[in-house]
Structures are given as C-alpha cells and as structure tokens.
Amino acid sequence: SRWSAFRCSIVVLIALLARQRPAVYVARNKDSQSVTQGQINLDAWMSEIRANVDELLGAFFESKLREADELSPLASELVTEVRDLTMRGGKRLRPIVVAAAYRAVNGPGSVRATFEVGAALELLQTYLLIHDDWMDEDDERRGGPAVHFVFRQRHGNPHLGASLGVLAGDLASTFSWELFWSSEFPEQRRDDALASFVRIQKEVFAGQQLDLMAADDVERMHDLKTGSYTTRGPAELGGIVAGGGERAMQSLRDWSSPLGIAFQLRDDLLSTFGTAQQTGKPGDDLRHGKNNAVVAAFHRLGSTEAGRAALAEVWGRPEATDEQVEHAAAALSEARRDVERRLEFLVDEARSAIAASAFDGDAKAMLEEVTSRLTDRGH
C-alpha cells in the first residue's frame, strides 16, 4: 500500500541520515556508579539504570510535545498517549540487559553510553504494546487504559479510536528510531547496530504472526516475538556499543538466547496460574484463548475428556468465573510441570553460558542476577 511504501521510505531515509551522526538533543544523564568502585550493589545499579532511562525519556517527551505543538493543535494528543504508556510502569528490563551486556564486554566503568539504546528499546516496546493491545482487543495495559481504548472513549467512535491507536503506535516506532540514532555506537559498528535493530523488528513481526495464527511451534514464536527484543537484541546491542569482538558477542548470544525463551515461559506460567495479585486477573491467557506454552504442552502430552472440558469452559471466554479458571488450572497441572522443567533447563543453559564466558567475575555476577530477575517474575 502507499502507506507501507511511505513508511519504508522513512526507514531508508533514517538509515541514510545515520551516516551523519545526529545531534544529541536529549540531555545526558548522570553516570551509574554502583558497579564502578569494585563492589557491586546490583539492586542499586538496576535502580540507577531505570532512573537514568526514565529521566532521558522524560526529557525526550518534553521535546516531542514542543515539536507537536508546532505541527498542529491536535498533534500533542498522540505524543501524550505514547508518553503516558511508556512512563506508566515497566521494569526497564531491556535497558538493564543492554547495560549488563555492555559492562560484561567493556569492563568496569560507566554504562552511560547505553542509555539512548535502552530508551529506544523502551519506545520500541511501547509501539509493540499499542498495536498488540489493538490486535488482541485488550482495553487495559499496565494498570491503565490501552491507547486505542483511550481514543475510543475520548472520541466516542470505535473505528476512529482504533485508527488513532495505530497512528500512536507508528509514532512510538518513529520515536524509537530517533533515539536509536542518537546512541553512542562506535563509528565502525553503526552498520552492525542498524542491522541488529532491523533484525529485531523483523523477528518480532514474524513472532506476532505466529501468535495471531496460533502456530504449533510455541517456543519458536516466543523466541521471535519476545526473545528478539527482550534479551537477544538488547544483549547484542550492548555488545556492539562496547565494541565487542566475536568471542564476546558469541558469549552474549549463548546467554541471551535461552534466557529470552525462559522469560516468556515464566510469563506463560504466570498468565495461566498467577493470582489476581500477581497478574490482575487469574487465567488471563486462558480467558483470551492464547495458545501459550502451557496449553501447547497440555495438547502435546495428551489430555482426558474431563480436562478438555474444563479448559473449554474458560478458553477464549473473558466472562469465565474464577472458579472455572481454577478448575481448568487443575486440569493443566501436568502441562505446568512440563513447562517448569523446560524453564529450568533453559535457565541452566543461560547460566552455563555465563560460566563458560571470559567475562570478569563482577560481570558474571551481574549477568547471573539479570538471569534471575528475568526468570523469577516475583521480583
């Protein structure tokens, strides 16, 4: 379509302009110092990464709102909703993965060079979440209204709300590219960074297609849709910012690849068996008819007629009661154990990759902690 051709042209233009490094108009944030003195305080370090990225994003959105006001009296509406979703919650896991990978390759010192990359990944996630909520017809995200739902309620028109939601997602994608090209890549690695960022998005789209079509290979879908932009891509970009050689980059790949799938398996378990306090609504994936890893294991392992009936009571039924969800969860107990075993195997694989790497002891401890944070979702 003409719209798709226009968007492709914009991406090509951005790539060409990247040959000339753009001015960084977002103020640099203070360095994260919690790991530079030889004594690691990982909780404080992660908190500082989040604070730095949030500060950078806040300043970025202020500049975008000023730009929007100059374009049209209405333009700020899109920017505001992108900002509100981006800044509402979110654990900033992707910036943390970028910074941890950078630290592993670069050694002790500031990780300030990763902040724009991390912020760009947060805006990429905003883009994906906005479109995902629209596709799934979800009206809530991060404890607040989904973006398309905000527009629908505000303007009283479902089609207009959906259309403005899609535009807001597209704008978040453009913002992501804008911040990405202000990032501190070594000049000789900028093409590598571009290739990585493009590959991340191609893989996410392929994974989303598998998800929408309820493909049988759930693990492949998780690797593409989630692993690409949650662990593999961020780790690779962190290594590129640090100027990592092939040995270091391979160590990051060996760590981040199983970790991304494990991260989503933990999410599948929570979305199927989590309590209302953990997820907001028990059995959310079941109520939405999601073919997640638990449901796939249930069908793969064989099931009883009673178990299939219990699942059918809640499958794709948002109005299902908590009692019905509890009944279905009991029928999925064997599948749950199967997914938990696979999760443990993948976590062990990620940890083995850390142990086998040539990274220093503090870096290994940091990667170990990031592994725990991403696969123990109680944090």
MARMARDO-702299 format. One line per field, with one value per residue (C-alpha): residue number from 1; z, x, y. Coordinates in nm, 2 decimals. Example, Ala and Ser with C-alpha at 12.3 -4.5 7.8 and 13.67 -1.06 7.14 Angstrom:
2
sero: [1, 2] $
Z: [0.78, 0.71] $
X: [1.23, 1.37] $
Y: [-0.45, -0.11] $
***
This chain:
379
sero: [1, 2, 3, 4, 5, 6, 7, 8, 9, 10, 11, 12, 13, 14, 15, 16, 17, 18, 19, 20, 21, 22, 23, 24, 25, 26, 27, 28, 29, 30, 31, 32, 33, 34, 35, 36, 37, 38, 39, 40, 41, 42, 43, 44, 45, 46, 47, 48, 49, 50, 51, 52, 53, 54, 55, 56, 57, 58, 59, 60, 61, 62, 63, 64, 65, 66, 67, 68, 69, 70, 71, 72, 73, 74, 75, 76, 77, 78, 79, 80, 81, 82, 83, 84, 85, 86, 87, 88, 89, 90, 91, 92, 93, 94, 95, 96, 97, 98, 99, 100, 101, 102, 103, 104, 105, 106, 107, 108, 109, 110, 111, 112, 113, 114, 115, 116, 117, 118, 119, 120, 121, 122, 123, 124, 125, 126, 127, 128, 129, 130, 131, 132, 133, 134, 135, 136, 137, 138, 139, 140, 141, 142, 143, 144, 145, 146, 147, 148, 149, 150, 151, 152, 153, 154, 155, 156, 157, 158, 159, 160, 161, 162, 163, 164, 165, 166, 167, 168, 169, 170, 171, 172, 173, 174, 175, 176, 177, 178, 179, 180, 181, 182, 183, 184, 185, 186, 187, 188, 189, 190, 191, 192, 193, 194, 195, 196, 197, 198, 199, 200, 201, 202, 203, 204, 205, 206, 207, 208, 209, 210, 211, 212, 213, 214, 215, 216, 217, 218, 219, 220, 221, 222, 223, 224, 225, 226, 227, 228, 229, 230, 231, 232, 233, 234, 235, 236, 237, 238, 239, 240, 241, 242, 243, 244, 245, 246, 247, 248, 249, 250, 251, 252, 253, 254, 255, 256, 257, 258, 259, 260, 261, 262, 263, 264, 265, 266, 267, 268, 269, 270, 271, 272, 273, 274, 275, 276, 277, 278, 279, 280, 281, 282, 283, 284, 285, 286, 287, 288, 289, 290, 291, 292, 293, 294, 295, 296, 297, 298, 299, 300, 301, 302, 303, 304, 305, 306, 307, 308, 309, 310, 311, 312, 313, 314, 315, 316, 317, 318, 319, 320, 321, 322, 323, 324, 325, 326, 327, 328, 329, 330, 331, 332, 333, 334, 335, 336, 337, 338, 339, 340, 341, 342, 343, 344, 345, 346, 347, 348, 349, 350, 351, 352, 353, 354, 355, 356, 357, 358, 359, 360, 361, 362, 363, 364, 365, 366, 367, 368, 369, 370, 371, 372, 373, 374, 375, 376, 377, 378, 379] $
Z: [0.00, -0.03, 0.35, 0.37, 0.09, 0.27, 0.60, 0.42, 0.26, 0.60, 0.74, 0.44, 0.49, 0.85, 0.76, 0.51, 0.76, 1.01, 0.81, 0.97, 1.34, 1.46, 1.73, 2.07, 2.19, 2.50, 2.80, 2.91, 3.24, 3.53, 3.53, 3.71, 3.98, 4.17, 3.99, 3.93, 4.27, 4.27, 4.50, 4.32, 4.46, 4.19, 4.32, 4.34, 4.00, 3.83, 4.01, 3.87, 3.52, 3.54, 3.68, 3.41, 3.13, 3.28, 3.31, 2.95, 2.83, 3.02, 2.86, 2.52, 2.55, 2.66, 2.34, 2.13, 2.28, 2.19, 1.83, 1.82, 1.93, 1.63, 1.39, 1.49, 1.79, 1.78, 1.73, 2.10, 2.17, 2.01, 2.18, 2.52, 2.49, 2.38, 2.67, 2.93, 2.84, 2.82, 3.16, 3.33, 3.49, 3.31, 3.48, 3.21, 3.17, 2.82, 2.92, 3.20, 2.96, 2.73, 3.02, 3.16, 2.83, 2.78, 3.12, 3.06, 2.74, 2.83, 3.19, 3.50, 3.44, 3.34, 3.13, 3.03, 2.66, 2.67, 2.79, 2.45, 2.32, 2.63, 2.59, 2.22, 2.31, 2.56, 2.29, 2.06, 2.33, 2.36, 1.98, 2.00, 2.31, 2.15, 1.84, 2.03, 2.25, 1.95, 1.78, 2.09, 2.17, 2.51, 2.68, 2.97, 2.99, 3.28, 3.52, 3.29, 2.97, 2.64, 2.40, 2.14, 2.42, 2.54, 2.20, 2.16, 2.49, 2.42, 2.07, 2.11, 1.79, 1.78, 1.43, 1.50, 1.83, 1.66, 1.38, 1.63, 1.83, 1.52, 1.45, 1.81, 1.77, 1.45, 1.62, 1.90, 1.64, 1.48, 1.82, 1.88, 1.56, 1.65, 1.99, 1.84, 1.60, 1.88, 2.05, 2.11, 1.87, 1.77, 1.42, 1.26, 1.43, 1.33, 1.04, 1.27, 1.51, 1.23, 1.11, 1.46, 1.52, 1.19, 1.26, 1.60, 1.45, 1.16, 1.41, 1.64, 1.35, 1.24, 1.60, 1.63, 1.31, 1.47, 1.78, 1.59, 1.39, 1.70, 1.54, 1.69, 1.75, 2.05, 2.15, 1.82, 1.85, 2.19, 2.06, 1.78, 1.94, 2.29, 2.29, 1.99, 2.17, 2.53, 2.56, 2.23, 2.07, 2.37, 2.46, 2.11, 2.10, 2.44, 2.30, 1.98, 2.19, 2.38, 2.05, 2.14, 1.93, 1.80, 2.11, 2.35, 2.11, 2.09, 2.47, 2.49, 2.23, 2.42, 2.73, 2.59, 2.35, 2.61, 2.85, 2.62, 2.58, 2.96, 3.03, 2.82, 2.96, 3.31, 3.18, 3.03, 3.37, 3.55, 3.29, 3.33, 3.70, 3.86, 4.13, 4.10, 4.30, 4.06, 3.72, 3.79, 3.66, 3.71, 3.40, 3.17, 2.88, 2.91, 2.91, 2.60, 2.42, 2.40, 2.27, 2.52, 2.62, 2.90, 2.66, 2.39, 2.64, 2.75, 2.40, 2.33, 2.64, 2.58, 2.78, 2.93, 2.82, 3.16, 3.13, 2.78, 2.90, 3.19, 2.95, 2.71, 2.99, 3.00, 2.67, 2.49, 2.74, 2.91, 3.12, 3.27, 3.65, 3.88, 3.99, 3.63, 3.58, 3.89, 3.76, 3.43, 3.60, 3.79, 3.47, 3.34, 3.63, 3.43, 3.15, 3.42, 3.54, 3.18, 3.12, 3.45, 3.36, 3.03, 3.20, 3.44, 3.16, 2.97, 3.28, 3.34, 2.98, 3.02, 3.34, 3.18, 2.91, 3.17, 3.35, 3.02, 2.91, 2.95, 3.13, 3.47, 3.80, 3.86, 3.51, 3.56, 3.89, 3.72, 3.43, 3.68, 3.87, 3.55, 3.46, 3.80, 3.76, 3.42, 3.51, 3.86, 3.80, 4.17, 4.15] $
X: [0.00, 0.10, 0.12, 0.35, 0.57, 0.58, 0.69, 0.96, 1.09, 1.12, 1.32, 1.56, 1.59, 1.68, 1.94, 2.10, 2.09, 2.26, 2.58, 2.60, 2.56, 2.26, 2.29, 2.20, 1.93, 1.84, 2.05, 2.30, 2.21, 2.44, 2.66, 2.56, 2.82, 2.71, 2.94, 3.24, 3.41, 3.48, 3.19, 2.86, 2.53, 2.31, 1.98, 2.11, 2.27, 1.95, 1.76, 2.00, 1.97, 1.59, 1.62, 1.86, 1.65, 1.33, 1.50, 1.61, 1.27, 1.10, 1.33, 1.27, 0.89, 0.91, 1.09, 0.84, 0.55, 0.70, 0.75, 0.39, 0.26, 0.44, 0.28, -0.08, -0.31, -0.41, -0.07, 0.02, -0.27, -0.07, 0.25, 0.08, -0.06, 0.27, 0.44, 0.18, 0.20, 0.58, 0.62, 0.34, 0.51, 0.75, 1.06, 1.31, 1.44, 1.57, 1.79, 1.92, 2.01, 2.18, 2.38, 2.47, 2.60, 2.80, 2.95, 3.04, 3.23, 3.37, 3.47, 3.43, 3.32, 3.02, 2.74, 2.61, 2.68, 2.39, 2.11, 1.98, 1.98, 1.79, 1.54, 1.50, 1.41, 1.15, 0.99, 1.00, 0.82, 0.56, 0.50, 0.46, 0.23, 0.00, -0.05, -0.07, -0.35, -0.54, -0.50, -0.60, -0.88, -0.74, -0.87, -0.61, -0.23, 0.00, -0.28, -0.44, -0.63, -0.49, -0.41, -0.68, -0.93, -0.84, -0.91, -1.23, -1.36, -1.25, -1.39, -1.69, -1.60, -1.45, -1.31, -1.15, -1.02, -0.85, -0.71, -0.56, -0.42, -0.25, -0.11, 0.02, 0.20, 0.35, 0.47, 0.62, 0.81, 0.95, 1.05, 1.23, 1.43, 1.50, 1.65, 1.83, 2.03, 2.13, 2.30, 2.68, 2.78, 3.14, 3.15, 3.28, 2.99, 2.70, 2.61, 2.61, 2.38, 2.14, 2.13, 2.06, 1.78, 1.62, 1.65, 1.49, 1.18, 1.16, 1.17, 0.91, 0.67, 0.72, 0.66, 0.35, 0.22, 0.28, 0.10, -0.20, -0.23, -0.19, 0.10, 0.20, 0.57, 0.51, 0.88, 0.98, 0.71, 0.84, 1.20, 1.09, 0.83, 0.98, 1.34, 1.43, 1.37, 1.39, 1.72, 1.89, 1.86, 1.94, 2.24, 2.37, 2.33, 2.51, 2.80, 2.81, 2.81, 3.11, 3.29, 3.28, 3.47, 3.33, 3.42, 3.24, 2.94, 2.90, 2.91, 2.63, 2.43, 2.48, 2.35, 2.06, 1.91, 1.78, 1.71, 1.46, 1.25, 1.27, 1.15, 0.84, 0.78, 0.77, 0.52, 0.31, 0.30, 0.20, -0.07, -0.22, -0.17, -0.09, -0.31, -0.51, -0.24, 0.03, -0.14, -0.46, -0.69, -0.63, -0.61, -0.58, -0.42, -0.70, -0.97, -0.81, -0.77, -0.40, -0.21, 0.07, 0.34, 0.11, -0.18, 0.05, 0.20, -0.15, -0.24, 0.10, 0.11, -0.24, -0.54, -0.85, -1.20, -1.27, -0.95, -1.05, -1.40, -1.25, -1.03, -1.32, -1.52, -1.27, -1.09, -1.15, -1.42, -1.34, -1.65, -1.54, -1.55, -1.25, -1.39, -1.40, -1.04, -0.93, -1.09, -0.91, -0.58, -0.61, -0.65, -0.33, -0.11, 0.09, 0.14, 0.26, 0.52, 0.64, 0.68, 0.86, 1.11, 1.18, 1.21, 1.47, 1.66, 1.68, 1.79, 2.06, 2.17, 2.20, 2.39, 2.63, 2.70, 2.79, 3.02, 3.19, 3.25, 3.57, 3.39, 3.52, 3.38, 3.17, 3.03, 2.93, 2.76, 2.57, 2.45, 2.35, 2.14, 1.98, 1.90, 1.73, 1.53, 1.40, 1.30, 1.18, 0.89, 0.82, 1.07] $
Y: [0.00, 0.37, 0.39, 0.10, 0.23, 0.57, 0.40, 0.20, 0.52, 0.68, 0.39, 0.41, 0.79, 0.74, 0.48, 0.73, 1.01, 0.79, 0.82, 1.16, 1.13, 1.34, 1.59, 1.46, 1.70, 1.49, 1.59, 1.33, 1.17, 1.11, 0.80, 0.49, 0.44, 0.14, -0.10, 0.12, 0.10, -0.27, -0.36, -0.45, -0.33, -0.48, -0.36, 0.00, -0.04, -0.15, 0.12, 0.38, 0.24, 0.27, 0.63, 0.74, 0.59, 0.74, 1.08, 1.06, 0.95, 1.24, 1.50, 1.34, 1.35, 1.72, 1.80, 1.59, 1.77, 2.11, 1.98, 1.85, 2.19, 2.35, 2.10, 2.11, 2.18, 1.82, 1.65, 1.65, 1.40, 1.12, 1.22, 1.24, 0.88, 0.74, 0.92, 0.81, 0.44, 0.45, 0.61, 0.42, 0.12, -0.10, -0.25, -0.13, -0.48, -0.42, -0.12, -0.33, -0.61, -0.36, -0.22, -0.56, -0.68, -0.36, -0.39, -0.76, -0.66, -0.32, -0.39, -0.17, 0.19, 0.40, 0.25, 0.59, 0.50, 0.25, 0.49, 0.60, 0.24, 0.13, 0.42, 0.33, -0.02, 0.10, 0.30, 0.00, -0.19, 0.09, 0.06, -0.31, -0.30, -0.04, -0.25, -0.57, -0.44, -0.33, -0.67, -0.86, -0.62, -0.56, -0.24, -0.24, -0.22, -0.16, -0.09, 0.18, 0.20, 0.07, 0.35, 0.26, 0.24, 0.59, 0.73, 0.53, 0.66, 1.02, 1.05, 0.81, 0.63, 0.27, 0.30, 0.64, 0.51, 0.22, 0.43, 0.68, 0.39, 0.26, 0.60, 0.64, 0.31, 0.42, 0.74, 0.54, 0.34, 0.66, 0.79, 0.46, 0.51, 0.87, 0.78, 0.48, 0.70, 0.93, 0.64, 0.61, 0.34, 0.31, 0.46, 0.14, -0.06, 0.17, -0.06, -0.36, -0.17, -0.08, -0.45, -0.56, -0.32, -0.40, -0.78, -0.74, -0.59, -0.83, -1.12, -0.96, -0.92, -1.28, -1.40, -1.19, -1.35, -1.69, -1.58, -1.44, -1.76, -1.99, -2.17, -2.51, -2.42, -2.20, -2.20, -2.06, -1.80, -1.70, -1.68, -1.45, -1.24, -1.19, -1.31, -1.09, -0.76, -0.86, -1.04, -1.14, -0.80, -0.59, -0.81, -0.78, -0.40, -0.37, -0.57, -0.35, -0.03, -0.17, -0.26, -0.64, -0.89, -1.21, -1.42, -1.18, -1.14, -1.52, -1.54, -1.29, -1.48, -1.81, -1.64, -1.43, -1.69, -1.94, -1.66, -1.49, -1.81, -1.88, -1.53, -1.59, -1.93, -1.78, -1.52, -1.80, -1.97, -1.65, -1.57, -1.92, -1.99, -1.65, -1.50, -1.18, -1.00, -1.12, -1.06, -0.86, -1.14, -1.51, -1.72, -1.42, -1.62, -1.88, -1.62, -1.47, -1.80, -1.78, -2.08, -2.04, -2.29, -2.44, -2.50, -2.64, -2.88, -2.99, -3.09, -3.24, -3.46, -3.59, -3.50, -3.65, -3.57, -3.41, -3.20, -3.08, -3.00, -2.79, -2.60, -2.54, -2.38, -2.09, -2.09, -1.76, -1.66, -1.33, -1.37, -1.71, -1.72, -1.75, -2.09, -2.21, -2.09, -2.27, -2.59, -2.55, -2.48, -2.81, -2.99, -2.83, -2.94, -3.19, -2.94, -2.69, -2.93, -2.99, -2.62, -2.56, -2.84, -2.67, -2.34, -2.48, -2.63, -2.30, -2.11, -2.37, -2.33, -1.95, -1.98, -2.23, -1.98, -1.72, -1.96, -2.05, -1.69, -1.49, -1.21, -1.10, -1.21, -0.90, -0.91, -1.28, -1.20, -0.92, -1.15, -1.41, -1.16, -1.04, -1.40, -1.44, -1.12, -1.21, -1.57, -1.52, -1.29, -1.24, -0.95] $
***
